[in-house]
Amino acid sequence: MRRLLPEPAMDGADPYVEYGDAPGLRVGMVMSADGSVTDAEGWTDGLGGAADFRVFRTLRALADAIVVGAGTVRTGRLGPARLRADLRARRGGPPAPIVVVSRSPGFDWTLPLFTEAETPTVVVTTERARAHVPSGVPVIAAGDDDVDLPEAVRLLHAEFGPRLLCEGGPGLATALLRASLVDELCLNIAPALHGPRTPLLTGLPAEIPVDPAALYLDEGVLFVRYRVARV
């Protein structure tokens, strides 16, 4: 991975994925050069290739919890988090839990995400809906009729640690930005044009300032780190 911004350090150190540099809540997503987060098949798989996948796995290894939206889970394509031996050694333990945020947790509870995860998958939902989560699945209730995202983030920090990674989808990423909960946005921009399919964000009420903190290039993919202003 070649660092473009800021200038590389003399010792060759690469702070992109240094554990101590991880923010409180990081959103990490891949998109095409024209802003779509899905490829021609309607998935993210074909966007970033091997370079994106390397960063994806490393960011997971650095997180205390991996937060995803309900739509991602309902595709049935999201499996349990796993770690390569080197990333497990760097992390010093098993994978972070995947945390599913949904006010209506009507999932297929037989999916490997819920039955085969080394670190149990957690569901964040409402007080009203928590009764619909099977007893063997850890649940965190935040809000009565809808998920209270600030409270959910507070509870996740308290339960798992200071570094959360949100992998989308667009609806959840947008909601976290709307609630001014995001510290860093990591965009992996793939060298492809896919047309107006699924946008990165579903619409924000006002401009949110971001400050480019670092820029990297690997196998044609641009990796951009933005610090997000709290508004």
Buried (B, 14 or more C-beta within 10 A) or exposed (E): BEBEEEEEEEEEEEEBBEEEEBBBBBBBBBBBEEBBBBBEEEEBBBBBBEBBEBBBBBBBBBBBBBBBBBEBBBEEEBEBBBBEEEBBEBBEEEBBBBBBBBBEBEBEBEBEBBEEBEBEBBBBBBEBBBEBBEEEBBBBBBBEEEBBBEBBBEBBBEBBEEBBBBBBBBBBBBBBBBEEBBBBBBBBBBBBEBEEBBBBBBEEEEEBEBEEBBBBBBEEBBBBBBBBEEE
